[in-house]
Amino acid sequence: MEPTLQQQITGYWTRRSGDFAAQRRRELAGEKHAQWLAELNRYIPAGSGWNILDLGTGSGFFALLLAAQGHTVTGIDLTPAMIDEARRTAAALGSAARFAVMDAACPDFAPSSFDALVTRNLTWTLPDLDAAYRSWRRLLKPGGVLINFDADYCRETAPAALPANHAHKGIAPALWAQYEQIKAGLRPAQQPRPAWDVQLLRRAGFVDIRVDNSVWRRIYARQDEFYNPTPIFALSARA
């Protein structure tokens, strides 16, 4: 039987989990730590001690950053190998961040459980983004904030060149082909982003919706191994 699109996505990230986690650990140890924390602090006050859910946490980068700031953070991901990596990194750092294998599109938590939801490079992979935004709206306390960093990856074009030390240089051709297959499967159901996200967020009941297209220039001003050639945006919205 042909695997579903969701199974393809989970399988892809399972195969990439080790190298992906190693790169995120290098991000944590370098200048990207402070750069990403500065972006998160635009929406999450330092010292606020919020209860935060990191959706599609991967190997735990956002969860570990925010837990170190004194927040109570839970990171969830549908890929068990990613959660294993997140737990290993948390243990090595002595972090209080908690992690669980769970579908980020429909998390199993009580309504109004969180002050903030954060996510990075997740929403482009969700086959039903409309339903996900509705689910996330229910999880937020009144006035709580969703912060979504993503890009229109299904419409990205291959970059002319990447830095010689770029992490994606090591991805096997078969994995590149699988990545392109996933994008092709998702593309027909998606409209240009982030304008489409704004429509979906309004429909889900979010207010004070804001788009920041300048985040890409701040985070990826230098073409190092972490450089992302596809311009990312930041979306924030309140319950």
Disulfide bonds with the S-S distance in Angstrom:
none
